[in-house]
Amino acid sequence: MIAFSQLFGSTMQITAKFLNGLDPPVPPFELIIVRMSLTYLASLAYMLWAKVPDPITGPKEVRWILVARGVCGFFGLFGVYYSLQYLSVSDTVVLTFLIPGTTAFVGHYFMGESYSRGEAIACGVSLFGVILIARPAALFGGDYSPPVPDVPSSDGSWVPSERGTPMQRLSAVGVSLLGVLGATGAYVTLRKIGKRAHPLHSMNFFAFYSTLVASLGMIVTRQPIVVPKRPEFFLLLLVLGLCGFFGQLLLVLGLQRETASRGALGLYAQIIFAVALERIFFDVKPSAMSIIGGLIIVGAALYVALTKKYGEPVNTEQRKSAEEEVEGTVPARRRVRWADELVDAEEDDEDEDEAAPMLAKQSLEMNRLTPNGQLNIRTVDLEEERLDVR
């Protein structure tokens, strides 16, 4: 599911690149309004048809978290659409691979998740890849402009696949990094919500608040609404909206059904689709520095995804609640191994002798909380622990 969601995502970005080639180009705010309004209507219609509880307001216990997910998701989406004006599709996609590292960092400080020194180093190394993609004039010279092919627009003209001055390219990378922070907030809130809300609740809030914030953005910046008269424009908008809806739906469903590491690996399929589609439609070959920077970022992101210990307890409160679940299941004093440390579980001493014969061949199935609220079952052999007790 996650891999197919990335195919829809790459198709959506290729479509947005075509829309950027119109004269005049469609601004990012308008692209977000069109795409997310279609997504909102489609998801709301399905929720009403399927009789999902609270289709508009969402479950009460996670309502404000859903609002935060929607607002953060807007900034993640805006970062992508804005950067597509001056960066190639492959460069834009690669910059989003900073998200696993930033999510691990934010999850450590706000959700109590583990954060190793290796993950911190990987995040630092990935910033070097960002520099190679941004190619700031202060480091590479103001005249540095690698040759890039042109992109066909819907009216038959040709525009560069990477437009703008070095300063505009640098600003596009900066806005893309802002989008990374927004997407990080969206991923953290999704982990916080877990399965307490229907997947379409997340999509609904994302679409609604993205449309709302983008509309306010157009009003504040006084951007006019661009309505090209060519029929291709409306077809591209339809493709943009449909790809956005199905991509988000498959992504949310996939993240709920896969482990975090497998889900992260599925996200990296987008760079394959992006490069292939960009090559097919635009005949674009990434520059050497973009390839090197992309490999650095993807390598660092893969390291974070494959070495992250998602099964550790989130915080002491969750650990305490898990201990209380197990308390009383084995009525003797024993030590239960939890991850890399020992947790003492106490009982009355007078019950110890009665329970000792049973403990020789018993095993304890202990519920161990994961960061997303799910439960993993782990069997701990207590025969050796009983010997330690005696």
PAVEX-838184 format. One line per field, with one value per residue (C-alpha): x, y, z; residue number from 1; residue in three letters. Coordinates in nm, 2 decimals, decimal comma, always signed. Layout:
N
px = X_...
py = Y_...
pz = Z_...
pos = NUM_...
code = Ala_...
This chain:
390
px = +0,00_+0,27_+0,46_+0,15_+0,08_+0,42_+0,34_+0,03_+0,24_+0,50_+0,23_+0,08_+0,41_+0,46_+0,11_+0,20_+0,51_+0,30_+0,07_+0,38_+0,46_+0,14_+0,14_+0,06_+0,17_-0,07_+0,05_+0,11_-0,18_-0,42_-0,28_-0,34_-0,69_-0,79_-0,63_-0,74_-1,09_-1,14_-0,98_-1,21_-1,53_-1,43_-1,33_-1,64_-1,87_-1,72_-1,74_-2,11_-2,18_-1,99_-2,15_-1,82_-1,89_-1,82_-1,73_-1,68_-1,56_-1,37_-1,34_-1,35_-1,04_-0,81_-0,99_-0,72_-0,45_-0,63_-0,64_-0,26_-0,22_-0,41_-0,22_+0,12_+0,02_-0,05_+0,31_+0,44_+0,24_+0,32_+0,69_+0,66_+0,45_+0,65_+0,99_+0,86_+0,86_+1,24_+1,36_+1,33_+1,08_+1,36_+1,54_+1,20_+1,14_+1,49_+1,45_+1,15_+1,37_+1,50_+1,17_+1,27_+1,56_+1,37_+1,08_+1,32_+1,46_+1,11_+0,98_+1,27_+1,20_+0,82_+0,72_+1,01_+1,13_+1,49_+1,74_+2,09_+2,41_+2,41_+2,08_+2,20_+2,51_+2,29_+2,08_+2,39_+2,53_+2,21_+2,24_+2,55_+2,34_+2,09_+2,37_+2,47_+2,11_+2,06_+2,41_+2,41_+2,60_+2,82_+2,97_+2,94_+2,96_+2,69_+2,74_+2,71_+2,41_+2,42_+2,26_+1,91_+1,66_+1,33_+0,99_+0,70_+0,40_+0,04_+0,03_+0,32_+0,59_+0,90_+1,01_+1,33_+1,29_+1,49_+1,40_+1,50_+1,82_+2,05_+1,88_+1,54_+1,67_+1,81_+1,47_+1,30_+1,52_+1,45_+1,07_+1,12_+1,29_+1,00_+0,78_+1,00_+0,92_+0,55_+0,56_+0,75_+0,47_+0,21_+0,39_+0,43_+0,06_-0,03_+0,18_+0,01_-0,34_-0,27_-0,59_-0,81_-0,95_-1,05_-0,79_-1,03_-1,06_-0,69_-0,74_-1,05_-0,88_-0,57_-0,77_-1,00_-0,72_-0,50_-0,78_-0,85_-0,49_-0,42_-0,73_-0,61_-0,27_-0,41_-0,61_-0,32_-0,07_-0,34_-0,27_-0,52_-0,69_-0,54_-0,80_-0,64_-0,89_-0,72_-0,91_-0,58_-0,58_-0,90_-0,78_-0,45_-0,64_-0,86_-0,56_-0,40_-0,70_-0,75_-0,38_-0,37_-0,68_-0,57_-0,21_-0,31_-0,56_-0,31_-0,04_-0,25_-0,38_-0,03_+0,13_-0,14_-0,08_+0,30_+0,58_+0,76_+1,08_+0,90_+0,67_+0,97_+1,13_+0,82_+0,83_+1,17_+1,01_+0,89_+1,24_+1,24_+0,90_+0,99_+1,31_+1,14_+0,84_+1,06_+1,27_+0,96_+0,77_+1,04_+1,36_+1,53_+1,86_+1,95_+2,28_+2,59_+2,57_+2,20_+2,27_+2,55_+2,34_+2,04_+2,24_+2,37_+2,02_+1,87_+2,16_+2,12_+1,74_+1,78_+2,02_+1,76_+1,48_+1,67_+1,84_+1,55_+1,43_+1,06_+0,97_+1,11_+0,86_+0,77_+0,79_+0,77_+0,39_+0,33_+0,59_+0,41_+0,07_+0,22_+0,37_+0,03_-0,12_+0,12_+0,11_-0,08_-0,04_+0,25_+0,21_+0,57_+0,86_+1,06_+1,25_+1,11_+1,35_+1,22_+1,43_+1,79_+1,70_+1,54_+1,21_+1,13_+0,78_+0,69_+0,43_+0,36_+0,64_+0,39_+0,26_+0,61_+0,63_+0,29_+0,37_+0,72_+0,65_+0,43_+0,70_+0,94_+0,78_+0,57_+0,64_+0,50_+0,35_+0,41_+0,24_+0,51_+0,39_+0,53_+0,54_+0,23_+0,02_+0,01_+0,10_+0,38_+0,37_+0,70_+0,75_+0,99_+1,11_+1,09_+1,26_+1,60_+1,45_+1,29_+1,63_+1,76_+1,46_+1,53
py = +0,00_+0,24_+0,18_+0,24_+0,56_+0,69_+0,62_+0,83_+1,10_+1,11_+1,13_+1,42_+1,61_+1,56_+1,70_+2,00_+2,05_+2,07_+2,32_+2,53_+2,54_+2,72_+3,09_+3,23_+2,95_+2,82_+2,94_+2,68_+2,81_+2,75_+2,40_+2,31_+2,45_+2,26_+1,93_+1,93_+2,05_+1,75_+1,53_+1,67_+1,62_+1,26_+1,15_+1,32_+1,15_+0,81_+0,86_+0,96_+0,66_+0,42_+0,58_+0,65_+0,81_+1,18_+1,23_+1,61_+1,67_+1,35_+1,15_+1,38_+1,24_+1,31_+1,61_+1,87_+1,63_+1,60_+1,98_+1,99_+1,71_+1,92_+2,24_+2,07_+1,87_+2,20_+2,33_+1,99_+2,02_+2,38_+2,31_+2,06_+2,27_+2,58_+2,41_+2,25_+2,60_+2,62_+2,26_+1,94_+1,67_+1,44_+1,71_+1,80_+1,43_+1,38_+1,67_+1,50_+1,21_+1,43_+1,36_+1,03_+1,19_+1,49_+1,27_+1,06_+1,38_+1,53_+1,20_+1,18_+1,51_+1,52_+1,15_+1,00_+0,78_+0,66_+0,87_+0,73_+0,91_+0,74_+0,89_+1,24_+1,19_+1,07_+1,39_+1,60_+1,42_+1,46_+1,84_+1,82_+1,65_+1,94_+2,18_+1,99_+2,01_+2,38_+2,49_+2,83_+3,10_+3,17_+2,82_+2,75_+3,09_+3,31_+3,20_+2,83_+2,71_+2,35_+2,29_+2,14_+2,05_+2,22_+2,10_+2,11_+2,30_+2,24_+2,53_+2,39_+2,62_+2,50_+2,62_+2,51_+2,22_+2,42_+2,78_+3,10_+3,25_+3,08_+3,29_+3,16_+2,81_+2,86_+3,00_+2,70_+2,47_+2,68_+2,65_+2,28_+2,25_+2,43_+2,17_+1,89_+2,04_+2,05_+1,69_+1,59_+1,74_+1,55_+1,21_+1,27_+1,35_+1,04_+0,83_+1,00_+0,93_+0,57_+0,38_+0,60_+0,76_+0,63_+0,68_+0,90_+1,13_+1,21_+1,27_+1,48_+1,72_+1,73_+1,83_+2,08_+2,27_+2,27_+2,43_+2,68_+2,79_+2,81_+3,02_+3,26_+3,26_+3,37_+3,65_+3,78_+3,78_+3,90_+3,64_+3,64_+3,32_+3,17_+3,01_+2,91_+2,86_+2,55_+2,22_+2,05_+2,27_+2,11_+1,76_+1,82_+1,96_+1,64_+1,42_+1,62_+1,58_+1,21_+1,12_+1,33_+1,15_+0,79_+0,86_+0,99_+0,71_+0,43_+0,60_+0,62_+0,27_+0,14_+0,31_+0,17_-0,19_-0,20_-0,17_+0,16_+0,04_-0,14_+0,16_+0,39_+0,17_+0,19_+0,57_+0,56_+0,40_+0,75_+0,86_+0,57_+0,67_+1,04_+0,98_+0,74_+0,97_+1,28_+1,10_+0,98_+1,31_+1,57_+1,39_+1,53_+1,39_+1,50_+1,70_+1,53_+1,73_+1,65_+1,28_+1,29_+1,50_+1,27_+0,96_+1,11_+1,20_+0,87_+0,68_+0,87_+0,82_+0,45_+0,43_+0,60_+0,38_+0,05_+0,11_+0,28_+0,08_+0,12_-0,14_+0,04_+0,18_+0,54_+0,67_+0,57_+0,61_+0,36_+0,13_+0,16_+0,08_-0,23_-0,35_-0,31_-0,53_-0,81_-0,77_-1,06_-1,30_-1,47_-1,46_-1,48_-1,24_-1,25_-1,04_-0,99_-0,89_-0,58_-0,48_-0,43_-0,38_-0,58_-0,47_-0,60_-0,73_-0,78_-1,00_-1,11_-1,34_-1,58_-1,67_-1,75_-2,11_-2,20_-2,07_-2,20_-2,55_-2,39_-2,14_-2,41_-2,46_-2,15_-1,87_-1,52_-1,35_-0,98_-0,70_-0,45_-0,11_+0,03_+0,41_+0,39_+0,24_-0,11_-0,42_-0,67_-1,01_-1,14_-1,47_-1,47_-1,81_-1,79_-2,12_-1,96_-1,65_-1,89_-2,03_-1,68_-1,61_-1,93
pz = +0,00_+0,09_-0,23_-0,44_-0,24_-0,34_-0,71_-0,67_-0,49_-0,77_-1,04_-0,84_-0,83_-1,21_-1,26_-1,04_-1,25_-1,56_-1,39_-1,30_-1,67_-1,76_-1,85_-1,60_-1,36_-1,10_-0,75_-0,48_-0,26_-0,55_-0,62_-0,25_-0,25_-0,56_-0,45_-0,09_-0,15_-0,38_-0,12_+0,15_-0,05_-0,15_+0,20_+0,36_+0,11_+0,18_+0,56_+0,54_+0,31_+0,54_+0,85_+1,02_+1,36_+1,39_+1,02_+1,05_+1,41_+1,47_+1,80_+2,09_+2,27_+1,97_+1,82_+1,89_+1,78_+1,45_+1,42_+1,48_+1,22_+0,96_+1,02_+1,02_+0,71_+0,52_+0,58_+0,46_+0,14_+0,08_+0,11_-0,17_-0,41_-0,36_-0,42_-0,74_-0,89_-0,89_-0,82_-1,02_-0,90_-0,80_-0,59_-0,42_-0,34_-0,20_+0,04_+0,20_+0,30_+0,58_+0,76_+0,93_+1,10_+1,22_+1,33_+1,54_+1,70_+1,77_+1,89_+2,14_+2,30_+2,29_+2,31_+2,51_+2,23_+2,20_+2,00_+1,95_+1,87_+1,53_+1,44_+1,54_+1,32_+1,03_+1,05_+1,05_+0,75_+0,56_+0,59_+0,37_+0,10_+0,13_+0,06_-0,25_-0,38_-0,28_-0,42_-0,25_-0,43_-0,13_-0,16_-0,53_-0,69_-0,82_-1,18_-1,10_-1,30_-1,42_-1,76_-1,73_-2,00_-2,06_-1,95_-2,20_-2,08_-2,17_-2,42_-2,62_-2,49_-2,29_-1,95_-1,76_-1,52_-1,27_-1,29_-1,11_-0,98_-0,73_-0,46_-0,57_-0,57_-0,22_-0,10_-0,25_-0,05_+0,26_+0,21_+0,15_+0,48_+0,64_+0,48_+0,63_+0,98_+0,90_+0,78_+1,09_+1,30_+1,09_+1,14_+1,52_+1,56_+1,35_+1,59_+1,88_+1,74_+1,66_+1,59_+1,81_+1,49_+1,15_+0,88_+0,69_+1,00_+0,95_+0,58_+0,64_+0,89_+0,67_+0,37_+0,55_+0,73_+0,43_+0,22_+0,50_+0,56_+0,18_+0,13_+0,41_+0,25_-0,08_+0,09_+0,30_+0,00_-0,24_-0,50_-0,79_-0,88_-1,20_-1,43_-1,76_-2,04_-2,20_-2,14_-2,04_-1,72_-1,59_-1,67_-1,48_-1,18_-1,18_-1,20_-0,92_-0,69_-0,75_-0,71_-0,39_-0,25_-0,33_-0,23_+0,11_+0,17_+0,08_+0,29_+0,61_+0,57_+0,50_+0,80_+1,03_+0,91_+0,87_+1,12_+1,13_+0,97_+0,68_+0,63_+0,61_+0,35_+0,14_+0,14_-0,04_-0,34_-0,43_-0,55_-0,80_-0,93_-0,94_-1,14_-1,38_-1,45_-1,48_-1,73_-1,93_-1,94_-1,92_-2,03_-1,72_-1,59_-1,24_-1,21_-1,06_-0,74_-0,70_-0,74_-0,48_-0,24_-0,29_-0,22_+0,10_+0,22_+0,13_+0,29_+0,61_+0,61_+0,55_+0,85_+1,07_+0,95_+0,98_+1,32_+1,50_+1,80_+1,77_+2,02_+2,33_+2,59_+2,52_+2,87_+3,24_+3,25_+2,98_+3,14_+3,47_+3,32_+3,15_+3,47_+3,64_+3,37_+3,45_+3,83_+3,98_+3,69_+3,85_+4,23_+4,34_+4,37_+4,05_+3,81_+3,46_+3,19_+3,00_+2,70_+2,84_+3,21_+3,49_+3,64_+3,99_+4,03_+4,39_+4,57_+4,92_+5,06_+5,21_+4,86_+4,73_+4,86_+4,73_+4,38_+4,35_+4,20_+3,94_+3,84_+3,73_+3,39_+3,36_+3,12_+3,13_+2,83_+2,90_+2,71_+2,60_+2,47_+2,15_+2,07_+1,86_+2,14_+2,00_+2,20_+2,13_+2,30_+2,44_+2,63_+2,91_+3,05_+3,43_+3,52_+3,56_+3,74_+3,99_+4,07_+4,14_+4,38_+4,58
pos = 1_2_3_4_5_6_7_8_9_10_11_12_13_14_15_16_17_18_19_20_21_22_23_24_25_26_27_28_29_30_31_32_33_34_35_36_37_38_39_40_41_42_43_44_45_46_47_48_49_50_51_52_53_54_55_56_57_58_59_60_61_62_63_64_65_66_67_68_69_70_71_72_73_74_75_76_77_78_79_80_81_82_83_84_85_86_87_88_89_90_91_92_93_94_95_96_97_98_99_100_101_102_103_104_105_106_107_108_109_110_111_112_113_114_115_116_117_118_119_120_121_122_123_124_125_126_127_128_129_130_131_132_133_134_135_136_137_138_139_140_141_142_143_144_145_146_147_148_149_150_151_152_153_154_155_156_157_158_159_160_161_162_163_164_165_166_167_168_169_170_171_172_173_174_175_176_177_178_179_180_181_182_183_184_185_186_187_188_189_190_191_192_193_194_195_196_197_198_199_200_201_202_203_204_205_206_207_208_209_210_211_212_213_214_215_216_217_218_219_220_221_222_223_224_225_226_227_228_229_230_231_232_233_234_235_236_237_238_239_240_241_242_243_244_245_246_247_248_249_250_251_252_253_254_255_256_257_258_259_260_261_262_263_264_265_266_267_268_269_270_271_272_273_274_275_276_277_278_279_280_281_282_283_284_285_286_287_288_289_290_291_292_293_294_295_296_297_298_299_300_301_302_303_304_305_306_307_308_309_310_311_312_313_314_315_316_317_318_319_320_321_322_323_324_325_326_327_328_329_330_331_332_333_334_335_336_337_338_339_340_341_342_343_344_345_346_347_348_349_350_351_352_353_354_355_356_357_358_359_360_361_362_363_364_365_366_367_368_369_370_371_372_373_374_375_376_377_378_379_380_381_382_383_384_385_386_387_388_389_390
code = Met_Ile_Ala_Phe_Ser_Gln_Leu_Phe_Gly_Ser_Thr_Met_Gln_Ile_Thr_Ala_Lys_Phe_Leu_Asn_Gly_Leu_Asp_Pro_Pro_Val_Pro_Pro_Phe_Glu_Leu_Ile_Ile_Val_Arg_Met_Ser_Leu_Thr_Tyr_Leu_Ala_Ser_Leu_Ala_Tyr_Met_Leu_Trp_Ala_Lys_Val_Pro_Asp_Pro_Ile_Thr_Gly_Pro_Lys_Glu_Val_Arg_Trp_Ile_Leu_Val_Ala_Arg_Gly_Val_Cys_Gly_Phe_Phe_Gly_Leu_Phe_Gly_Val_Tyr_Tyr_Ser_Leu_Gln_Tyr_Leu_Ser_Val_Ser_Asp_Thr_Val_Val_Leu_Thr_Phe_Leu_Ile_Pro_Gly_Thr_Thr_Ala_Phe_Val_Gly_His_Tyr_Phe_Met_Gly_Glu_Ser_Tyr_Ser_Arg_Gly_Glu_Ala_Ile_Ala_Cys_Gly_Val_Ser_Leu_Phe_Gly_Val_Ile_Leu_Ile_Ala_Arg_Pro_Ala_Ala_Leu_Phe_Gly_Gly_Asp_Tyr_Ser_Pro_Pro_Val_Pro_Asp_Val_Pro_Ser_Ser_Asp_Gly_Ser_Trp_Val_Pro_Ser_Glu_Arg_Gly_Thr_Pro_Met_Gln_Arg_Leu_Ser_Ala_Val_Gly_Val_Ser_Leu_Leu_Gly_Val_Leu_Gly_Ala_Thr_Gly_Ala_Tyr_Val_Thr_Leu_Arg_Lys_Ile_Gly_Lys_Arg_Ala_His_Pro_Leu_His_Ser_Met_Asn_Phe_Phe_Ala_Phe_Tyr_Ser_Thr_Leu_Val_Ala_Ser_Leu_Gly_Met_Ile_Val_Thr_Arg_Gln_Pro_Ile_Val_Val_Pro_Lys_Arg_Pro_Glu_Phe_Phe_Leu_Leu_Leu_Leu_Val_Leu_Gly_Leu_Cys_Gly_Phe_Phe_Gly_Gln_Leu_Leu_Leu_Val_Leu_Gly_Leu_Gln_Arg_Glu_Thr_Ala_Ser_Arg_Gly_Ala_Leu_Gly_Leu_Tyr_Ala_Gln_Ile_Ile_Phe_Ala_Val_Ala_Leu_Glu_Arg_Ile_Phe_Phe_Asp_Val_Lys_Pro_Ser_Ala_Met_Ser_Ile_Ile_Gly_Gly_Leu_Ile_Ile_Val_Gly_Ala_Ala_Leu_Tyr_Val_Ala_Leu_Thr_Lys_Lys_Tyr_Gly_Glu_Pro_Val_Asn_Thr_Glu_Gln_Arg_Lys_Ser_Ala_Glu_Glu_Glu_Val_Glu_Gly_Thr_Val_Pro_Ala_Arg_Arg_Arg_Val_Arg_Trp_Ala_Asp_Glu_Leu_Val_Asp_Ala_Glu_Glu_Asp_Asp_Glu_Asp_Glu_Asp_Glu_Ala_Ala_Pro_Met_Leu_Ala_Lys_Gln_Ser_Leu_Glu_Met_Asn_Arg_Leu_Thr_Pro_Asn_Gly_Gln_Leu_Asn_Ile_Arg_Thr_Val_Asp_Leu_Glu_Glu_Glu_Arg_Leu_Asp_Val_Arg
